[in-house]
Amino acid sequence: MINITLPDGTIKKYPKGTTAIDIAEEISSGLARNVLAAEINGEVWDATRMIHHDSKLKLLTWNDKNGKMAMWHSSAHLMAEALEALYPGIKLAIGPPIENGFLL
């Protein structure tokens, strides 16, 4: 078992390999539907990545800056895949998402 510390200081025990989305679902199915990513010990993770050690957890939604950044980052990858399929040989720029999402 691992100890997961929630933002309010509550510590809960979970099996090793539990994911942030598993924890969100246990709290509320509505919350789980809104989770975009998670902060594990201050590092942004995919919400489906398994947690194997005692950790501090913050579930990220659209209301969190890092939640928005995770969504924009993932969306940028999807958009790039679509553009490569539509325009073979296209040259794509690299870089993180900007403050307000995409620059089009």
Order of alpha helices (4+ residues) and beta strands (2+ residues): beta-beta-beta-alpha-alpha-beta-beta-beta-beta-alpha
